[in-house]
Amino acid sequence: MRSVLVIIGAGASYDLIPYHASAGKDIGYSNAGLRPPLTQDVFRDDDQTREILDDYQGARNLTAMIRLELLRGKQLEPLLLEYSRATTEPLAGEFLEIPLYLQQFFGMLSGFTNQATNYQILAHKLFRSDFDKIVFVTTNYETLLDDVLIPDYFRIRLQNVGAYCQPHCMLIKLHGSVNWVRSFSMDVGTTFNTADGYLDHLRDIGSQELRHILRTEIELRDPKAPPMVWDDPAGPGVMKFYYPALSVPLGEYDLGFSCPDAHVRELKAALPHCKNVLAIGTSARDNDLLMLLTEGLPKPATCFHAVDATADAAYSTVKNFSHVPQLGVHHGLHSEGFSQFILGDGLDQFIESCD
């Protein structure tokens, strides 16, 4: 079986609009204010983030601290990991609102563009090649890649999370997605104020208890939809609450919370056949991803190419991937960004090198 694994990180969506250097202009349309950020800029300060944080006082308080610590030189993932372990208020309650902020923020960024992007070109060339299976793995929350692959290349309607895994291709979103939720139901009484009670009720439950009462099933839901509805089949006074199924970037293994178990099983079954690996815009610092690759990839990978924006970033990426024994040697290092990789001959070189 001739299979390929394509790993997509935040840098790929950041450099999503194809830029033609010789023409000196974009060849696709974008709303620059909605450009997806690199991981370290997830809590950036602009009009979009301020508007979202107006609805989440706890997340706004914590974001102020996050920005300060980043200015002092701290890395985002270890900082968030520290905050995630809080068991006392107000920090525990503030952290509970971070996934809500991330869902709205990246849900908004999913509308970055509806024009041709590097993802279209990437998918077009890969699916025209003679791969038996194409496996996409992403740590991104937004749906920019989903919106290209699902309708045009998977050729299905996205009706449930099972649709992400097809016989000839799959899209695994390890850290969840803005349109994925988990839910719980609770009797709150018939006088419950649905307009103001969502955050208050979450705070009363607490972040640690919340993880225990959320159902394991992941559902598709528009991030703009109300976060709670009356659960009529369960009886009067019972409210169904929705909470984002996405992992805050902690650098730790958290697949059980944000990625369907069935997706992880499908990925583990596919990895032993993936002799060809293409990594685009990822720092390779996610321990969950590195663990899965170490456990699943064949030894050694026949063709491993990495794409990043600068030489230093690309070398750092392959160094981090070298913790996966099968990826200890790279066969192509592309250090001029996703757009140049796509518009130049980088992608063609990769496909031609595949076994």
N, C-alpha and C positions, 0 to 999 in steps of 0.2 A: 504493500500500500504506500503510495506517495502522498505524504501529508505534510502540511506546513503549519507552524505555530506562529501567530502574529501577536506580539505583546504591545499594547497601546497604553501610554501613560499621559500625564497632564500636558507634557510638552508637545504631544501630537495635536491636541485640540487647540493649544496656544498658537501653534503655527499652522492653522487649518486652512486659511485662505491662501491659495497659490499665488506667490509673488514672483513675477518674471523679472530677473535682475537686469537683463539687457533692455527690456522695455521700461523698466523703472516704475512699474505699477502692478497693482493687484489684477488678477484675471478673474476674480469673483467678487461678489458684493458682500460686505459685512457691515454690521453695526459696531463700530470700534468700541463703544461704551460697554458692550456686552461680551467683549473678548474673554474667553475662559482663562483663568489665571494659572500660573504655575502653583504648585502646592504651597510654597512658602507665602504666597500672596492671597490665600483663600480668605483671609480676614482683612483685606485691603479696605481703605477708607475712601469711599466715593459715594455719589448720589444713590447708586443702586443698593449698596450695603446699608447706608443710613436709613433708607426707606424700609427695608426689611427689618432691621434691628429696632425700629420704632415699635414693632409689634411684640418684641421679645426683650423685655427689660433685663431679665437674667442673662441672656446671651450677650446683650449690649454691655453689661457690667463686666462680664468675663472677657469680651473682646477687647475692652480697654486695657486689661492686664496683659492679654496675649500680644497686642501691638507693642506695648512697652518692653516686654521681655524679648521680643524679636529684635527690637532696636538695640537691645543690649547684647545681641549676638547669639541668643539661644536658637536652637532648631525647633521647628514647629512640632514634629511628632513626639519627641521626648517631653516637651512642655505639656501637650495635650494628654499624654499618658499619665503624667503626674496629676493633672486636674481630674482625670477620669477616676482616680482611686480615692477621691474625696468621699468621706462618709458623713461629714457634718455640714450644716448649713452656714453660710449661704452657698458655698461653692458647689455642693452636690446638686442643689436645685438649679443653679446657673448652668452647670454642665449638661443637665437634662435637656436644656433648650437648644444646645448646639446642633444636634441633628435636625431640628426644626428649621434653624437658620440655614443650614447647608442644603436642605431640600428645596427651600424657596429660592435660594441664591442660584443653585445650579439648575433648577427648573427654569428660572428666568434666562440663564445663559444658554439653555438648549435652543433658544430662539435666536442665537447669534447670527445665523444666516439661513436662507432657504435656497441659496444658489450653489453652483458647483464648488466643491471643496476638494482638498487632497484625499479625503476619504472616498469620494466617488472614483477618483483615478486609481487609488490603491485597490479598491474592490474590483473595478472593471478589469484591471490587468491580472489580478490573482484568479478571478473566476474564469477568465478566458484561457488560463493555463491548464495543464492536464493534471492538476492535483486531485487525488481521490477524496481528500478531506481537508478543509480549511478551518482551523481553530483560532478564533479571536479571543484573547484574554485582555481585559482592561480593568484598571483600577479607578477609572473615571466614573463619576456619578451621572453626568449629563447624558442626553440621548442623541447627541450629534452623530455618533457612529451607528447607533440603533436605527435611526431614521433613514440611513442609507442602506444598511444591510437587510433589515427585516422585510420591507416591501419589495425591493428591487432585486435582491440576490437570494434571500431565503424564499421569496415568493409566497409569503403567507400573511395572514392577518394576525396581529398580535392580540390574542384573546386571553391568554394566561401565560404564566412564567415558563410553562413547559415548552412554549413555542421557540424559545431561544436555542434549543438544542435540536438540530435536524440531522438526518443521517449523513449528509455530505458536508455540513458546516455547523458551527455553533458559535455563539457569543456568550462568554462567561464574564459576568460583572462581579469580580471577587468582593468588592467593597459595597455592593448594592447599587441602587439606582433611584433617581428622584421619583420615578413612577412606581416604586415598590413600597408596600406598607405591610405591617403586621398589626393585629388588632386585639382588643380585649373588650368584653362586655361587663357592665356593672349596673346594679340597681342604684339609681341616683334620685329616684322620686319623680313624680310627675310635674313638679314645679321647678325642675332644674332649668337654669338659664343657659340655653345653648349658645347664646352670643358671647358670654363672658366666662363661662365655667371651664373651658378646656384646660388652660394652663393652670388654673387654681387646682383642678382635680389631679393633674399630673404631679404638681408639687406635693399635694397631700399624700399621694402614693409613694413618691420618692423614686429616685433613679435606680436604686438597687432592687427594690421590690418590682418595679416596672418590668425589668428584664425577665422576671420569673412569671409574671402573669400574662405577658404577650403570647399569643398563639404562635406556634412554630410555622404555620402556613404563611407564605408570602403571596400577597394579592397585587394585581395591577390596579393603580388608582391615579387619576390625574392629580398632580401636586397642588393644583388650584382648587380642588374639590374640598368641601367642608371637612374638618378633621374629626367630626363626630356626627352620628345620626341616631335617631331612635331605632332600637333593635326590636321592631314590632314582633317578630316570631318568638322572641324571648319573653314577651309579656309587657304590660304597661310599666313605665318608669325605668325600663332597662335601656341604657345608652351604649352604643357601640363606638369605641374610640379607636382612631387610627394613629399609628406612629411610624415615622420613616424607617424603612428597612435599609439602612446604610450605616457603614462603620465610620466613625470619626477616625481620621488618619492618626493612628497611634504607633504604627510600625510593628504591631503585634498581631498574632494570629486570632482572627475573630470571625471566621467563616460561618460559624453556626448561627450568628445573629443576622447576617446581612446577605448571604448567598444561599439559595436553596440547596439542600442536601443533594437533590437529584442532579443539579448542575455540577457539583463537585465530583460526584460519581462519574458523570459523563466525561468530565475533563480527565480524571484519573485513568479512565479506560482509553482515552484518545492519545494521551501523552507518549506512551511507549512507541507509537508509530510516527512521532514527529521528529524526524531527523533534521528537519530544516526549521530554523528559528530566526525570526526577524523582530527586533525590539526597537520601538519608535517612541522617543520622548519620555522614557522612563528612567528614573534614577536607580532602579533595582535595589531599593532599600527596604522593600516590604518583605518582612520575614515570612508571611503566609505564602506569598508567591514563590519565594526562593525554596521554601520547604517542598511545595508541590512539584516544582521542577526537579529538584534533587531526587525526590522519590519516584518520579514518573518518566523523565526523559530517557531515551536510549543512550547507550554509552559508546563512543562520544557522539555529539551532534555532528552531522556531515557538513552542514552549512549554517553558520551563525553570523548574522550581520547586525550591527547596532547603528542607530541614527540618533544624533543629538545636534544641538545648536552650535556648539563650539568644540574645539579639540579637547579642551580640559574636561568638559562635561562628558564627551564621548568616552574618553579614557577612564573617567571615574565610573561610568556605567559599566564598561566591560570589566573593570576591576571588581565591582560589586557582584556582577554576574559570575565572576570566577569562583565565588563561594559555592556555586553549583558545579560539581566536578565535570559534568558533561559539557559545560560551556567555558571550560578553562582556556580554550583557544578560539579566537575570533577569526573569521575569514573575510570580513569586510567592515571597515570603520568609516562612517559617513558623518562628517563633522560640520556640515554647512546647513543643517536644519532639514525639517520634513519637506518643505516646499522645494528646496534644491534637489533633494533626493528623488522627489516625484517628477519634477520638471526636467531634471537631467536624466542620466542613464542609470542612476543608482538602483532603482527598482528592477529594471530590466536585467542588470548585472546579477542581482540577487536571484531572480527567477531562473536565469540561465545556469546559475551555480547549484541549484537545488538538485538533490539526488532523487 
